[in-house]
Amino acid sequence: KPVAGLCGCATVAMTSNAMLDKVSAGVSGMMAAVSSSEVSYFDEDRFSENEVRKHLNSNLLEEKLDAMKRVLAAMSSGRDVGRLFSDVVKLVATQSLELKKLAYIYLVQYAENNRNLALMAINTVQRDLSDRSQLVRASALRALSSIQVLEIIQIVMTALRKAVSDSSPYVRKTAAAVMPKVFHLDTDQFDTLREILLRLLGDADVTVVSEAVVVFHEICIARAPALLKVGADLPGAEAQVAEGRFISQQLAVLHPHFRRLCGHLTLLESAAQLAGIALVTRYTRCFCAAPSDAPPTGDFELVLKSLEPLLRAPSHAVVLSATAALVQLQAPMEMQKKLGGHLVRVISSASPEISLLALRQCLPLAARRPDLLRSYLPAFWIRSDDSHPTQEVKLELIEMLADERNSTAVMREFQVYFRWHRRQDFIHSCMKRMSNIALKIPALVDPCLRGLLQMLDSKCAHLAAEAVVAIRTLLQHHAQAGTGTIQLGSVIAHLTEQLAELQAPTARASVLWIIGHYQDDIKDRVPDVLRQLAKSFAQEKDSVKVQILALALKVWWYHQIHTVEQVDVKRLNAIVDFILKSGSNDVSWDVRDVARFCSSLKASERLSKAQPDLPLAQMMKKIVTAATTQGGGGGRDHAGSLFRFSPDSMAYQVNVAFQTYRPLPDFALEALPDSVRDIQVQTTKPAERSLESAPVVPPAATSAVPSVPSNIQAMPKVETLEDLDLFYADPPKPAQEPAGPAGVAVPARGIAVSGEDEESEVSESDSKSESKEDWKFCEG
């Protein structure tokens, strides 16, 4: 028996696998057939406007459907099919639900540019507003709002009021979605639209509330009509105050809905969550006082608790907005410590574009509270495949987060970056950031100078040149601070020793500039350096020759106004004259011009020691001897950017306020009491509609409801294959039900159907005349 049982199980398993393979093959074939038939609509070579117009005016429904699919496919591919508008608009009156939906999709897209032709179908559109299908009603409302004609604004507003009370959440959601178009057509309807939006905010369906939140933020905050008028005759400061006062008035109407909105933030759609976060943040800062050291209480605590779950949202945009909102609301430190981990999660898992936005989100947080992100410093290391903007932001973050504890790891990471010689802009940025880090941490100045001196002999000319620039920056700040174990004299002396070994012309020219700029620290050794350069002047590159000529003039001028015992002035003059003469006879025009210019300056009597107060002599003294202080270029100041721009605005990412931007308000001086939000809004849930679009009448209450016995009898026990076949066999036909008393048939038991048939093609008038045969599917 056990062996027989195992064989039976194996047979059942084989049979099941065979059936699964057959079903899988059938589904794959069906999907392939559907895919191949749909791809043909997107073939632009087969699209003929005349043929499509002919099929649109055909009497066959199949040809009309095929033509509409080709029109929508061409429209999605970027082709302008607006010339077919007169042929498509007539299809709105069709009885086919599929064709009607396709026609409405086209009508919504092109109705604004063909207003007069769209008015031809306005009667049909109004009739479809009462259709039994929710898709048709929503499409009709969307098409009606797309006809941008001011004369029909009252018709549109009537349709909106009717749609708000519709039984279908999809239609109510569509009513909220078309309000920006109505507002754009007639801004005088602002008060009415706001009233409708407030009603939709109290809707029982979350999808309707989601759309209402998005539209409320767009109409009442971003595009409020009063904001467009304020500022025309007021100064800038007064206009901003007036705008802030008007926004506060719009936010005040959310008092009854505020707590419900906070509770529904996690249930809204992603786009609605972004708008909800912006509304909640703006509302809290407008009506709540700045938090103190005490734990938050009341509605302020409710806001923080509703924002915290959004840090784990699947949408990266929601995570970034929630992070910014918590920082803007000055959340407690225990909550802010969690922000770094969520931002790093977005950076590591999102696309490169979203990661860049997350990195920019970290900049103001790192500028204000770098300790929150220091533990995640390895997440900001630069990868070789990062884009240039991403590399720049990461370098700025590394500079902000660097301190004495992680300086060794940061410098080790910069050594890796300096090996990427082909990226000249990146090398320039790395040198700039490393110099800033060394200036911020004095203990790193000496190691950085030693490392930069080693880079001077690099085979990459650009790296050597950038190293010289970094050395110059460190030397200037090092000289001003007067701290460190390395003195300027020793650094310049080391540069003069490395000069003979440097091969890159850019590096040699940069070292010569540094020697001439800081020759006061090695004034007794510079003439000997100039003597060695005079020997190799003819073999140098043109850029090095120009720097040698400038160095010769600087050394000569320095010894004209200073007396150095170890220097033979006559011999120095002879070396300078030899260099200037060699440059005047050089084959390069640039070298000859510079040499003759320096010779003219040297020969001029106005630059002699007897006339040091002449303007030209003062200019030469400033050029030759003064070391101009140049600070290292730091990054932008992001410390207050989170409090200047709203987290859901483009102005936050580009750090520029657009004309339509509304600044985030400051915290209120005195908090509004929580009692103003105690008003409970009754959630609106329109009455359900039956299949014939009539209100459902609830049954009368009865004292006793007769129990209906279950039709499911005892389940058979399956032990063998024969039992399995018997279990799946067709059930026997039921016996005819006996007639009731006095020949009255017993009514069939069934279930009442409530709701709507979304795909029904029968109009409302036809549904009332349905025969008894149409309800057979309801019989028990």
Secondary structure, 3 states (H helix, E strand, C coil): CHHHHHHHHHHHHHHHHHHHHHHHHHHHHHHHHHHHHHHHHHCHHHCCHHHHHHHHCCCCHHHHHHHHHHHHHHHHCCCCCHHHHHHHHHHHHCCCHHHHHHHHHHHHHHCCCCHHHHHHHHHHHHHHCCCCCHHHHHHHHHHHHHCCCHHHHHHHHHHHHHHHCCCCHHHHHHHHHCHHHHHHHCHHHHHHHHHHHHHHHCECCHHHHHHHHHHHHHHHHHCCHHHHHCCCCCCHHHHHHHHHHHHHHHHHCCHHHHHHHHHCCCCCCHHHHHHHHHHHHHHHHHHCECCCCCCCCHHHHHHHHHHHHHHHCCCHHHHHHHHHHHHHCCCCHHHHCCHHHHHHHHHHHCCHHHHHHHHHHHHHHHHHCHHHCHHHHHHHCCCCCCCHHHHHHHHHHHHHHCCCCCHHHHHHHHHHHCCCCCCHHHHHHHHHHHHHHHHHCHHHHHHHHHHHHHHCCCCCHHHHHHHHHHHHHHHHHHHHHCCCCCCHHHHHHHHHHHHCCCCCHHHHHHHHHHHHHCHHHHCCCHHHHHHHHHHCCCCCCHHHHHHHHHHHHHHHHHHHHCCCCCCCHHHHHHHHHHHHHHHHCCCCHHHHHHHHHHHHHHHCHHHCCCCCCCHHHHHHHHHHHCCCCCCCCCCCCCCCHHHHCCCCCHHHHHCCCCCCCCCCCCCECCCCCHHHHCCCCCCECCCCECCCCCECCCCCCCCCCCCCCCCCCCCCCCCCHHHHHHHHCCCCCCCCCCECHHHCECCCCECCCCCCCCCCCCCHHHHCCCCHHHHHHHEC
